[in-house]
Amino acid sequence: MIRVLLIGVAGALGTLSRYGVGLWAGKALGTSFPYGTFIVNVAGCFLIALVAQIAVSTTLIPPTMRLTLTTGFMGGLTTYSSFNYETTALLRDRGWAIGLTNVGVTLVACFVAGLLGLMAAKLFVAE
């Protein structure tokens, strides 16, 4: 039961973090592109790769902590459902160029962030 509560609380914190990044990005970067969603998706890809790699390579992150961080916090933080909705709206409202740019940039950046997360984990944990 404690594991479920930890995951739920972490999910709420991830969601609040996502909301905060979205507010900040809208003010700092504008609203012509979904910057907040982009930022949390890239950060989430990096963090989930980092935590998962350390968790499977060592005993530094116990199973409950791994689930709390990945399923809980990063599950609340990342926003692929929002990504899908916003991209569909971009395609519909602003045309194909900006919508496809969002898809391409997000996919490439998240892939690279995941690879960097794996590399960062290897720096923390010598194999």
Contacts in CASP RR format, 6 or more apart in sequence:
PFRMAT RR
TARGET T0000
AUTHOR 0000-0000-0000
METHOD contacts of the structure
MODEL  1
MIRVLLIGVAGALGTLSRYGVGLWAGKALGTSFPYGTFIVNVAGCFLIAL
VAQIAVSTTLIPPTMRLTLTTGFMGGLTTYSSFNYETTALLRDRGWAIGL
TNVGVTLVACFVAGLLGLMAAKLFVAE
2 64 0 8 1.000
3 64 0 8 1.000
3 67 0 8 1.000
3 68 0 8 1.000
6 64 0 8 1.000
6 67 0 8 1.000
6 68 0 8 1.000
7 67 0 8 1.000
7 68 0 8 1.000
7 71 0 8 1.000
7 72 0 8 1.000
8 72 0 8 1.000
10 68 0 8 1.000
10 69 0 8 1.000
10 72 0 8 1.000
10 73 0 8 1.000
11 72 0 8 1.000
11 73 0 8 1.000
11 75 0 8 1.000
11 76 0 8 1.000
11 77 0 8 1.000
12 76 0 8 1.000
13 73 0 8 1.000
14 72 0 8 1.000
14 73 0 8 1.000
14 74 0 8 1.000
14 75 0 8 1.000
14 76 0 8 1.000
14 77 0 8 1.000
15 76 0 8 1.000
15 77 0 8 1.000
17 40 0 8 1.000
17 73 0 8 1.000
17 76 0 8 1.000
17 77 0 8 1.000
18 40 0 8 1.000
18 76 0 8 1.000
18 77 0 8 1.000
18 78 0 8 1.000
18 79 0 8 1.000
21 36 0 8 1.000
21 39 0 8 1.000
21 40 0 8 1.000
22 35 0 8 1.000
22 36 0 8 1.000
22 37 0 8 1.000
22 39 0 8 1.000
22 40 0 8 1.000
24 36 0 8 1.000
25 35 0 8 1.000
25 36 0 8 1.000
25 39 0 8 1.000
26 35 0 8 1.000
26 36 0 8 1.000
29 35 0 8 1.000
29 36 0 8 1.000
32 98 0 8 1.000
33 98 0 8 1.000
33 102 0 8 1.000
34 82 0 8 1.000
34 83 0 8 1.000
34 86 0 8 1.000
34 87 0 8 1.000
34 90 0 8 1.000
34 102 0 8 1.000
37 79 0 8 1.000
37 82 0 8 1.000
37 83 0 8 1.000
37 86 0 8 1.000
38 102 0 8 1.000
38 105 0 8 1.000
38 106 0 8 1.000
38 109 0 8 1.000
40 77 0 8 1.000
40 78 0 8 1.000
40 79 0 8 1.000
41 78 0 8 1.000
41 79 0 8 1.000
41 80 0 8 1.000
41 83 0 8 1.000
41 106 0 8 1.000
41 109 0 8 1.000
41 110 0 8 1.000
42 106 0 8 1.000
42 109 0 8 1.000
42 110 0 8 1.000
42 113 0 8 1.000
43 77 0 8 1.000
43 113 0 8 1.000
44 74 0 8 1.000
44 77 0 8 1.000
44 78 0 8 1.000
44 113 0 8 1.000
45 78 0 8 1.000
45 110 0 8 1.000
45 111 0 8 1.000
45 113 0 8 1.000
45 114 0 8 1.000
46 113 0 8 1.000
46 114 0 8 1.000
46 116 0 8 1.000
46 117 0 8 1.000
46 120 0 8 1.000
47 69 0 8 1.000
47 74 0 8 1.000
47 77 0 8 1.000
47 117 0 8 1.000
48 70 0 8 1.000
48 74 0 8 1.000
48 78 0 8 1.000
48 114 0 8 1.000
49 113 0 8 1.000
49 114 0 8 1.000
49 115 0 8 1.000
49 116 0 8 1.000
49 117 0 8 1.000
49 118 0 8 1.000
49 121 0 8 1.000
50 117 0 8 1.000
50 118 0 8 1.000
50 120 0 8 1.000
50 121 0 8 1.000
50 124 0 8 1.000
51 61 0 8 1.000
51 66 0 8 1.000
51 69 0 8 1.000
51 70 0 8 1.000
51 74 0 8 1.000
51 121 0 8 1.000
52 66 0 8 1.000
52 70 0 8 1.000
53 117 0 8 1.000
53 118 0 8 1.000
53 121 0 8 1.000
53 122 0 8 1.000
53 125 0 8 1.000
54 60 0 8 1.000
54 61 0 8 1.000
54 121 0 8 1.000
54 124 0 8 1.000
54 125 0 8 1.000
55 61 0 8 1.000
55 63 0 8 1.000
55 65 0 8 1.000
55 66 0 8 1.000
57 121 0 8 1.000
57 125 0 8 1.000
57 127 0 8 1.000
58 125 0 8 1.000
60 124 0 8 1.000
60 125 0 8 1.000
61 69 0 8 1.000
83 102 0 8 1.000
83 106 0 8 1.000
86 102 0 8 1.000
87 99 0 8 1.000
87 102 0 8 1.000
87 103 0 8 1.000
90 98 0 8 1.000
90 99 0 8 1.000
90 102 0 8 1.000
91 99 0 8 1.000
91 100 0 8 1.000
END
